[in-house]
């Protein structure tokens, strides 16, 4: 090829329709990348939207509400003979049963009002003080760190007399059992009515 034609070839490469090895490289086009990112974004959103119903369709199992009403009491363990060594209040006394040593015993379902505390303590003392009694323990006892029995809950009996019920009947205490689950609920209700009648001036 002659020099003139080579020159002419370079000159034609400077034109819009010319092609030459010395021609400037074309700038990369950006729109394909932008379009690709847009498609990926839309596809990702669609995929996420399609997964939402799957997650929402998984429902947790319903929680069954537990009733606050306690189960009726069952007969407890009886201990006899027990000696009353001290009356602490109208609701509590100290007893000795066998080899247990001195244990505090709480009269179950018996509540003494603060203004009546002294009279209730004296009334309980007259019923059980220095006497041999039978106790019926309800529930689990309480032990100290050394494994000694320190507290029991339940009912106290002098012969066949239910001391818990008698405290209510004589008006020294109230029947404290909102669900009336006590073993002796009927006796407590009758004692409450008798105490109300006495307070109203009726026959004791």
C-alpha positions as CSV (number, residue, x, y, z in Angstrom):
1,X,0.0,0.0,0.0
2,X,1.4,3.5,-1.0
3,X,2.1,6.2,1.5
4,X,-0.7,8.3,0.0
5,X,-3.3,5.7,0.7
6,X,-2.1,5.2,4.2
7,X,-2.5,8.9,4.8
8,X,-5.9,8.9,3.3
9,X,-6.8,5.9,5.5
10,X,-5.9,7.8,8.6
11,X,-7.8,10.8,7.4
12,X,-10.9,8.8,6.8
13,X,-10.5,7.3,10.4
14,X,-11.1,10.8,11.7
15,X,-14.6,10.8,10.2
16,X,-17.7,9.4,11.7
17,X,-17.9,6.5,9.3
18,X,-14.3,5.6,9.2
19,X,-12.7,2.7,11.1
20,X,-9.0,2.6,12.0
21,X,-6.7,1.1,14.5
22,X,-5.8,4.6,15.7
23,X,-9.4,5.6,16.4
24,X,-10.3,6.6,20.0
25,X,-12.0,3.8,22.0
26,X,-15.7,4.3,22.5
27,X,-16.9,5.2,26.1
28,X,-18.7,2.3,27.9
29,X,-22.4,2.7,28.1
30,X,-23.8,2.9,31.7
31,X,-27.4,2.4,31.1
32,X,-27.2,-1.5,31.0
33,X,-25.7,-1.5,34.5
34,X,-28.4,0.8,35.8
35,X,-31.1,-1.2,34.2
36,X,-29.6,-4.4,35.7
37,X,-29.6,-2.9,39.2
38,X,-33.2,-1.8,38.8
39,X,-34.3,-5.2,37.7
40,X,-32.5,-6.8,40.6
41,X,-34.1,-4.4,43.0
42,X,-37.6,-5.0,41.7
43,X,-37.1,-8.8,41.7
44,X,-35.8,-8.7,45.3
45,X,-38.8,-6.7,46.4
46,X,-41.2,-9.0,44.7
47,X,-39.5,-12.0,46.3
48,X,-39.7,-10.4,49.7
49,X,-43.4,-9.6,49.2
50,X,-44.1,-13.1,48.2
51,X,-42.5,-14.5,51.4
52,X,-44.6,-12.3,53.8
53,X,-47.8,-14.3,53.5
54,X,-45.8,-17.5,54.2
55,X,-44.4,-16.1,57.4
56,X,-47.7,-14.5,58.5
57,X,-49.5,-17.8,57.9
58,X,-47.6,-19.5,60.7
59,X,-49.8,-18.8,63.7
60,X,-48.6,-19.6,67.3
61,X,-50.6,-22.1,69.3
62,X,-53.2,-20.4,71.5
63,X,-52.2,-20.1,75.1
64,X,-54.8,-21.6,77.4
65,X,-55.4,-19.3,80.4
66,X,-55.0,-21.0,83.7
67,X,-57.7,-20.4,86.3
68,X,-56.7,-18.6,89.5
69,X,-59.3,-20.7,91.4
70,X,-57.4,-23.2,93.6
71,X,-58.3,-26.8,93.7
72,X,-60.4,-27.9,96.7
73,X,-58.4,-28.9,99.7
74,X,-57.7,-32.5,100.3
75,X,-57.5,-34.0,103.8
76,X,-54.1,-33.3,105.3
77,X,-51.8,-35.3,107.5
78,X,-52.8,-35.4,111.2
79,X,-50.4,-35.3,114.1
80,X,-51.4,-36.2,117.6
81,X,-51.0,-35.7,120.5
82,X,-49.5,-32.2,120.3
83,X,-49.0,-29.9,123.2
84,X,-49.6,-26.2,122.9
85,X,-46.7,-24.4,124.5
86,X,-47.5,-20.8,123.6
87,X,-50.2,-18.7,122.0
88,X,-48.6,-16.0,119.8
89,X,-51.7,-14.4,118.4
90,X,-55.3,-15.2,117.5
91,X,-53.9,-17.0,114.4
92,X,-50.7,-18.5,115.5
93,X,-49.5,-20.8,118.3
94,X,-46.4,-22.9,119.1
95,X,-46.8,-26.7,119.4
96,X,-44.7,-29.7,120.1
97,X,-45.6,-32.9,118.2
98,X,-43.5,-36.0,118.9
99,X,-39.9,-35.5,117.9
100,X,-40.5,-32.4,115.8
101,X,-39.6,-30.0,118.5
102,X,-41.3,-26.6,118.9
103,X,-43.0,-25.6,115.7
104,X,-45.2,-22.6,114.9
105,X,-48.6,-23.5,113.7
106,X,-50.8,-21.1,111.6
107,X,-54.5,-21.5,111.8
108,X,-55.7,-21.8,108.2
109,X,-58.4,-19.5,106.8
110,X,-58.6,-17.5,110.0
111,X,-58.0,-13.8,109.9
112,X,-58.1,-11.5,112.9
113,X,-58.7,-7.8,112.5
114,X,-56.1,-5.5,114.1
115,X,-58.5,-4.0,116.7
116,X,-59.5,-7.4,117.8
117,X,-56.0,-8.8,118.0
118,X,-55.7,-8.8,121.8
119,X,-59.1,-10.3,122.5
120,X,-58.6,-12.9,119.8
121,X,-55.3,-14.0,121.3
122,X,-56.9,-14.3,124.8
123,X,-59.8,-16.3,123.3
124,X,-57.5,-18.7,121.5
125,X,-55.5,-19.1,124.7
126,X,-58.6,-20.1,126.7
127,X,-59.4,-22.7,124.1
128,X,-56.0,-24.4,123.6
129,X,-53.5,-23.0,126.1
130,X,-51.7,-25.8,127.9
131,X,-53.9,-28.5,126.3
132,X,-53.2,-31.5,124.2
133,X,-54.5,-31.0,120.7
134,X,-54.6,-32.7,117.3
135,X,-53.4,-30.7,114.3
136,X,-54.2,-31.4,110.6
137,X,-51.5,-30.0,108.3
138,X,-52.5,-28.7,104.9
139,X,-49.9,-28.2,102.2
140,X,-46.2,-28.4,102.7
141,X,-44.4,-27.3,105.9
142,X,-41.6,-24.8,106.1
143,X,-38.1,-25.8,107.1
144,X,-35.1,-23.6,108.1
145,X,-31.6,-23.8,106.5
146,X,-30.7,-26.6,108.9
147,X,-33.7,-28.7,107.9
148,X,-35.7,-28.1,111.1
149,X,-39.5,-27.8,110.9
150,X,-40.4,-24.3,111.7
151,X,-43.9,-23.6,110.4
152,X,-47.1,-25.6,109.6
153,X,-50.5,-24.5,108.3
154,X,-53.8,-26.2,108.9
155,X,-56.5,-26.9,111.5
156,X,-56.4,-27.4,115.3
157,X,-58.8,-29.7,117.1
158,X,-59.5,-30.0,120.8
159,X,-61.3,-33.4,120.9
160,X,-63.9,-32.9,118.2
161,X,-63.9,-29.1,118.3
162,X,-62.5,-27.4,115.2
163,X,-60.7,-24.4,116.8
164,X,-60.4,-22.6,113.5
165,X,-64.2,-22.6,113.0
166,X,-64.9,-21.9,116.6
167,X,-62.8,-18.7,116.4
168,X,-65.0,-17.5,113.6
169,X,-68.2,-18.6,115.3
170,X,-67.4,-16.6,118.5
171,X,-66.7,-13.5,116.4
172,X,-63.0,-13.3,117.2
173,X,-61.9,-13.9,113.5
174,X,-63.2,-13.9,110.0
175,X,-63.4,-16.7,107.5
176,X,-60.5,-15.9,105.1
177,X,-61.1,-18.1,102.1
178,X,-62.4,-16.1,99.0
179,X,-62.8,-19.2,96.9
180,X,-64.2,-21.3,99.8
181,X,-62.0,-24.2,98.9
182,X,-61.6,-25.2,102.6
183,X,-62.3,-28.7,103.7
184,X,-64.6,-27.2,106.3
185,X,-66.2,-24.4,104.1
186,X,-69.7,-25.4,105.1
187,X,-68.8,-25.2,108.8
188,X,-67.1,-21.9,108.3
189,X,-70.1,-20.4,106.5
190,X,-72.4,-21.5,109.3
191,X,-70.0,-20.0,111.9
192,X,-70.0,-16.8,110.0
193,X,-73.8,-16.5,110.0
194,X,-73.8,-17.3,113.7
195,X,-71.3,-14.6,114.4
196,X,-73.3,-12.0,112.4
197,X,-76.5,-12.9,114.2
198,X,-74.7,-12.5,117.6
199,X,-73.3,-9.1,116.5
200,X,-76.8,-8.0,115.4
201,X,-78.1,-8.9,118.8
202,X,-79.7,-12.2,117.9
203,X,-79.5,-15.4,119.8
204,X,-75.9,-16.7,120.0
